[in-house]
């Protein structure tokens, strides 16, 4: 490849990057929080939630969801609640919902299984 062609490729890449940054700034300026649908399913002897589908802001950490479910189920603060993604692994409490959704969503929902004793992972 000659030097003018490589410079043109670099300029195209820089222009593409600038347009992505402008798009990201526009999204951030809107102030719209992205929301994610979460499907909470009980596992083992965990209490069943009447409402299973929830819409959560994508920047919330998994730890927030754990605390929310514990309050909803009226569990004692010293009781443990384990959350698993697609019946396979327990995400870190500081992991964001957005990251999990982008990697593991099914039918535009993030499926989380919860239980009061360790089940998987």
N, C-alpha and C positions, 0 to 999 in steps of 0.2 A: 504494500500500500504506500502510495506517495505521501509526502508530508502535507500537501494541501488537503488530500482526502482525510487524513487523520485529524487535521485541525477542524474540518467540517464535522466529523464525528464527535469530537470533543464539544464543539459548540452546540450540536443537537442535544447532547447529553445534558449540558449545562442549562439549555432552554427548557428541557423536560423537567429537570430538577426545580427550576424556578417556578414553573407552572404548578408543580405539586406543592411547593411551599406556599404559593399564593392561595391555592385551594384549601390547604390546611389552615391558613390564617383566616380565610373567609368562614370556614366552619367554626373555628374557635370564636370569632367575633359574633356569630349568631347567638352564642350562648346556649345552644340547644344541647342538652345532655342526651347522649345516646342511651336508649333503654334496651334491655335484653329480656326475653321471655325465659323464665326458669321453670322447669317442671320438677317438683320435689316429690320423691317417692319414698315411702317408708320401707325399711328392710328389717328383717328379724322381728324382734318384739317392740320395735319403736311405735309410739302412738301415731295414729293416722290423723293427718291434717284434713279438715273438711275441704279446704281450698288447696288444690295442688299446683295450679299454674299462677305464677307471680311475675310481675314486670318490675325489674330492678334497674337502677342506673348502672351503666357499664363500668364506672370507675369505682364501684363498691368492692371492697375486698371480701374474700370468702369468710373471713372471721366475722364480718358484719352479718352475713347470712346465717352463720352458726348461732350468733347471739339472737337474731331475729326469730329463728325457729325455736330456740330454747324458751324465749318469752312467749311465743305463740302457743307452745305446748305446755306452758306453765311448769317447766322443769326447774328444779332447784339450781341455784347458781353453782353448786359444787358438783352437779351431775355433768357427765361428759356427753357430748354429742359428736358423732363422727359423720363426716360428709365425704362422699365418694363421687367421682365423675365417671359416668357410664359403667358402674360396677367394677371399676378397675383400680383406681388409685385415689388416695386422699391428697387433695391439693394443699399447698401451704396456706396458712391463714392470711398471709399478706398478698396472695395471688389475686389479681383483679378478675372480675367477672368477664370483662372484655377479652382478656387473653384466653381464658378457658373457652369462651363462646367461639372465638375465631378458630380455635383448633379442634373443638370437640362438639360443635352443635349438630343436632340431628333434627331435620324438619323445622329449622329456624328456632329451635329451643335448645337450651342447655339442660340436660337431664342430670339432676343431682339426687343421689340416694342418701338417706340419712338413717342413722341407727344409734342406739345408746351403748352398744358394745362394738368392738372392732370386728369388721366383717371381711374386708378385702384389703390388699396392699400391705 
